[in-house]
Amino acid sequence: MPARNISLFMVWIMVLALSFPAYARIKTYTYTIRQPFGGSQSPDDARIAGIARAKREILEMAGTYLETLTIVKQGKLDKDDIIALAAGVLKVEVVSQKNYASGDAFGIEIKVKADVDTSVLEKRVKQLLEDRKWFEKYKESTKREKELLARVKQLEEENKRLMALQKKEGRNEKKKKLKQEFKKTSNELLAEKYFLMAQDNLFKNKSFDTKLAIQLLTKAIELNPKYADAYGTRGIAYSFIKQYSKAIKDFNKAIELNPEDDGAYLNRGTTYADLGQYSKAIKDYSKAIELNPEDAWAAYYNRGLAYDNLGQYSKAIKDYYKAIELTPELELVYDNLGQDSQEMKDWYKSAELQVDKVKNISLEDVRQYFVTNEKIGNLFVVEGKAVNRFNKPKELIKLRATLYDDKGNVFKTREFYCGNTVSLFQLQVLTQEELEASLNAKLGILTNNTFIKPGGSTPFMVVFYAPPENVQEFGLEVIDVKDPPKK
């Protein structure tokens, strides 16, 4: 059985594990921009905006080359997708910065360059396009940067009008407000810069530096405290170095800022699973599936692992198969994780047969409650009925019940046959040995749990003795059922 959860970070690692050819064919693009400043726009604000504009322009230039690649043509990507793709696979460097003066204008001249290694470009593009969640992060970041640059342009137009304004009344207050807006926008542009640097560190480098990524993301958060993606990505980095409490805190913040981020739920779930808090992990994986059902293979796979660890095997198998259905390449993922693909296929096949064997036994009218027993103390009781929804008789229905604490840890698991129950009075006065004898009585099983006709049912009851005070929930599943012997 597989035993490792998949996070976005793990997918990145598997992508980086692929080898590249040693030779290189380099194609270099350069771009120079002259960025004026004055009035409420400081030289520093102008420099930040100028670098962001220059980088976007050169990514657009390099993007024209990416468009010639077969894989890009097949992807039918729009202009913004191409720029995001270029940001994800290329490195842009600032070559020079120098001030200039022209008439009444002052500004800064910025030159940038991007080297395109054509020998590995198509492979890198393919990897990024296949990792849709990671590609979406680049798309979201470049989209935010585009919106911020549009905002800078608006502020610059407003700055020009204010500088040309003859009337001094209220001018200082407007200048002050405009200066604050320039500073806020510059901070958010810098936050995007640090975020992209962190992504590049994690995605582009085989020998990534997790601590450096955390430092870069922390700077991004300091500059833009409402940056949900920065919190989420820093959470992944913390989780990778096993600083789980910090990771969960960051995922919580990412979800607070962006409740629709399925990736934050997926990664928080993986962190809970690493801590052994499987019930919490399952809730997060389920939310990730709800938010993005078409790209939820990792959430299904991880939820299957969590169910597996809780002993809920039928649910686990269903999730494993759903993961494979969503991503046919999942066997390759298993190979990368060190699993034996054929062995897993064989295991899934046998498990699928077991799921089919019990799938039409329905557990209904299930309820749970506490009882105080005068001899034993507190009891936690689960009871209900198992209904035969097959179109033929069944018998000897067997269940598994699991009790969890508030951290999702397993308190106890019990397996038992349906057919026996006791009264409330008996729950209150019988000893543990007497209760066990009554609930496992062969007579009740033979009377109530044999030859159950289609639509018929058999009662069940299970008792947990001395449950912990922090009982949070229970799990219940059918693990076996028999066909009556042929006469």
Buried (B, 14 or more C-beta within 10 A) or exposed (E): BBEBBBBBBBBBBBBBEEEEEEEEEEEEBEBBBEBBBBBBBBBBBBBBBBBBBBBBBBBBBBBEBBEEBEBBEEBEBEEBBBBBBBBBBBEBEBEEBEEEEEEEEBBBBBBBBBBBBEBBBBBBBBBBBBBEBBBBBBBBBBEBBBEBBEBBEEBBEBBBEBEEEEEEEEEEEBBEEBBEBBBBBBBBBBBBBBBBBBBBBBBBEEEBBBEBBBBBBBBBBBBBEEBBBBBBBBBBBBBBEEBBEBBBBBBBBBBEBBEEBBBBBBBBBBBBBBBBBBBBBBBBBBBBBEBBEEBBBBBBBBBBBBBBBBBBBBBBBBBBBBBBEBBEEBBEBBEBEEBEEEEBEEBBEEBBEBBEBBBBBEBEEEEBEEBEBEEBEBBBBBBBBBBBBBEEBBBBBBBBBBBBBBBBBBBBBBEBBBBBBBEEEBBBBBEBEEBBEBBEBEEBBEEBBBEBEEEBBBBBBBBBBEBBEEBBEBBBBBBBBEEEEEE
